[in-house]
Amino acid sequence: MTVDSGQLTVDSGTVLAAVSGGADSVAMLHMLCGGELCSPGGADGPGGADGPGGAEGKAGGHGSSTRIVAAHYNHGLRDEADEDEGFVRSLCERWGVPFVSERGSVPRGAGVEASAREMRYSFLERVRAERGLDFIATAHTADDNAETVLLNLTRGAGLSGLCGIPCRRGNIIRPLLRVSRDEILRYLSERGIPFREDVSNRDTVYRRNFIRHRVVPALKEVNPALTGAVTRMTDSLCEDEAYLAELARKEFSRSGGGFSAERLLELPKPIAARVCRLLIQAVGPYPPERVHLEAMLDVAAGLDGRRRNLAGNLTVEKSQGNIHIFFTNRKGAAVMHQDLETILLTEEQIASRVRALGAEISHDYKGKDLLMVSVLKGSVVFMADLMRAVTTPAGIDFLAVSSYGMGDKTSGVVRIVKDMDQKIEGKHILIVEDILDSGMTLRYIKNLMETRDPASIEICTLLDKPERRAEGVDVNCRYTGFTIPDAFVVGYGLDYAERYRNLPYIGVLAPRVYS
């Protein structure tokens, strides 16, 4: 599967299609299952109302091996919500597409749109991870992109906001982003494909609807080809933004954690602002605002003291010539964070990856006698979260070894401190480890277990540090959470001299702490 300039070419892969039942998402599902959007044809062409793809949710003919699953999130906000879900379910049955749905309870009142969106995307990502799918496809169109740009403009957005909706962000793809809403309606009409209409989309109390029904029609009186014009503009701005972002990433990659305040002030302001954004995003998924970026530059210049508290429980600090950002939401976390250079992996990143690993393990060990063995002490937090993410029956046991002591490097000598309590003969063993670096400890553990006649032995590590692998040590790790650079990391169970294990994230420990 390839994504190019907002168009989706279906070759191979797996896609979770988000289908509300509206015109856009129904057209997207039809296209993913083999229809050709905006191509001539009619109901007797590729697909039609009775189904484009045949059984088992396979897209397209033409030798395609793409597999499609449709997902519908019932927000329960409208009287017709259950009817919408039933429509999508029935459509998927006729088209032979696997279907999954969930009903949520979105809190009403201010922020209902944002809450609904957050709940919907959380559901989609959970289903994608559980089913081991590659992408989530959403049915945003060229009109949605134009409306987003206009909304961002009213908020005083910078360059990145005026770039509009990206055709791809991570594993989320938008195959209809260059297709107009008029083209979609014509496509469905020509093929006799039914869809649902959300009457709440007419309510101009919502800002997007106001832009759609009041602002856009007025602008189209000035330029009837407004949607295409906005698309051309965003294409151009995206190229500029990508260039500036890459320059900022190169600067940020040299920082190794805290960023030099002197260097930050030397950079052109467009680059410096983007470096500040990267520093904030390294701490957590906080959308940086201009006030955050200005405050960081002020602290770097010494205009606002050495430390300043920002919105969102963030603090910026200038220490030993470097700018640091840290999160102060948890009692005690800020004190320990003074010993860190940066946050490497946030709580949210870890939780999302653990859920995905749990889904993968559940699939692979279904119907097997699984025993998960935690290597103490470092993996205990990871083990606790991972075992709850595994849905297939599994036993647990613990093995304690030592190869670090109070230092920052493995000694190479592995010592069994606590052996397992139960026999492993005939069981499928999954060794759960916090970090794989030299590989000597895990090689020793695996060799030890192999003498006890298990049915199989596999390794699941939260972190892999391949640059530290000892010469001649080859450890096959089947499940890996994150591959990280060669840095001394703590938090989420990992320690230095028995400290920092209770940090909810993983950070890089400052060398001054252990040197």
Helices and strands as residue ranges (DSSP letters): E 2-4, E 7-9, E 14-18, H 23-32, G 55-57, E 67-74, H 81-95, E 99-103, H 112-131, E 135-137, H 142-154, H 159-162, E 168-169, E 172-173, H 181-191, G 199-202, H 207-210, I 211-215, H 216-222, H 226-253, E 259-260, H 261-266, H 269-283, H 290-300, E 307-310, E 314-319, E 322-327, H 333-337, E 340-345, H 347-364, E 370-376, H 380-389, E 394-402, E 415-418, E 428-436, H 440-450, E 456-464, G 466-468, E 479-483, E 489-490, E 506-509, H 511-514
